[in-house]
Amino acid sequence: MSLGDFLTTRLMEIVVHNDDLAVSVGIPTPEMPARAFETVADLLTRMAVRRHGPTAVLRALSRAERAPETIAAI
């Protein structure tokens, strides 16, 4: 695993767990820097495409009436 991939994976864990922790204690999720969110959103989008296919992800993001019931990345 490259250093860049390792850091992206760790960043995803920080961003996702940041939300998990906030929800578990009943506080608003703290905002993350835009660059961190963009990196994680890109990773999760690519994972969702690999799992569900590009058409399903396209529909989930652009057409709620045609979106699959779920489109989780993991």
N, C-alpha and C positions, 0 to 999 in steps of 0.2 A: 504494500500500500504506500502510495506516495505521501509525502508530508502534506501536500495540498489537500488530498483526499482525507487524510487523518484529521486535519484542522476543520474541514467542512463537516465531517461527521460529528466532531465534538461541538461545533457551533450549533448544529441541528439539535443535539441533545440539550444544550443550554437553553435554546429558544423554546423548544417544546416543553421541557421540564419547568421552565420559568412560568409558563401558562398553567401547567398542572399544579404547581405549588400555589399559585395565586388563587385558582379555583378551589383548591382544597381548604384554604383558610378564609375564603369568602371575601377576597379583595380584588379590585380591578387588576388585570394583567398589566404589569409595567411595560411601557413601550421600549422596544429594542431599537438600536440604531437602524436606519433604513438599509444600510449595506448588509447588516446581519440578516434582516428579514428577507431581503432580495435573494441572498445566497441560499437561505433555507427554503424559500418558496420555489426557487429554481430546482433545487434538489428534490423536493417533495413532488413537484410537477413531473419531473423526469421519471421518478419512481412510479407515480400513478400511471403515466403513459406506458411504461414497461409492463405494469400489472394489468391494466384495463384496456389498453390500446388508445391510439390518438383520437379516434372519433368520440369515444366515451368521455375523454377528458375535455375535448373541445365543446361538447354539448353541456357538460357539467359547468363549464366556465362561461358559456355564452347563451345557452338556451335552457332555462330552468324547466320549461314544459317538456323538453326532450331529454333531460338529464337522467342518467341512471339513478336508481334509488341510493346507491352509495358509490363513492369514488375514492375511498381512502387509499393513501399511498402505501401504507404498511398494514 
